[in-house]
């Protein structure tokens, strides 16, 4: 008679095909009533789905919120739709904190689609917001990202951060960067995500993806394990607290290339955003760690496109860490970083003004949209007229 423990061990070690992975993703939950709404969201090519009591389901298509063609959702239906999404892990979190984050998958015409879901309470009612994660990871060209993004994927160690608000496309950009590495290098990529968004198909790289709360209890334990798992590249997701950022810095210092995201308005302001996570007495040592370990900060915003077949495009600010940027950060002269970005195109840098001008020139966005979001409208107006405004002396 066979030993069941050995059979279980053998099952764990068996390779998993793409079809088997899709089947496993879908087997985590039975068919739910709410899946009909998720499928409608996919077919409408919406990026987000909002459910609120007293309103019909609302989707965001190309940046604009639109109601679905059905009646409003009342309390009883909302509870019936949303609570079955919770499992034994997320249910107590939702009850204790009034909100829970998790992933949900649905199959549409043979393709598995993932949603990043936030279930919440507001004014005593249950509500939900879900972000659709693309089933296919686009490359830099399809995302209309600058060529220098490839250069940020070529480092052996250090840190690369994607900055922006929620919904600015940070996760998609990082997904494309990791997939570029996957297609060009033979390395081990380890992701620690909450929740997992893109499920990568291995090409040249070995890829292990761990979800916080499902595969490992928290980031701290996940990183303790990571140092024993021989990763070359680590994706840590959002840098939201001291623990996560210090974990990322330590990994970068010990020879890993670390990718992460952070909520910040621009590449230059990201330095202050990081420092704000820590007490002032730690700032000097943090500045040193940032100056010598950070390889690049990319800030982006998504804008409505005017090109047929293109929904939205990113405007991108890029700060690479040359000797001038390092010097200014060490000497606490962050206010000069924006001028360095504007002057150092030769090092792959660009500010939002340069990016917006290029998008207008390429007929991807119109002039009005560019001026509406431009941090410096006068500089953009001059750039669109062909006038090159030089920055004042930096040093």
Secondary structure, DSSP 8 states (H G I E B T S, - for coil): ---HHHHHHHHHHS---HHHHHHHHHHTS---TTHHHHHHHHHTT-SEEEE-BTS--EEEETTEEEE-SS--B-HHHHHHHHGGG--TTHHHHHHHHSEEEEEEEEEETTEEEEEEEEEEEETTEEEEEEEEE-SS---TTTTT--THHHHTT--SSEEEEEE--TTSSHHHHHHHHHHHHHHH---EEEEEESS-------SSSEEEEEEBTTTBS-HHHHHHHHTTTT-SEEEEEE--SHHHHHHHHHHHHTT-EEEEEE--SSTTHHHHHHHTTS-GGGHHHHHHHHHHHEEEEEEEEEEE--STT--EEEEEEEEE--HHHHHHHHTT-GGGHHHHHHH-GGGT-B-HHHHHHHHHHTTSS-HHHHHHH-SSHHHHHHHHTT---------
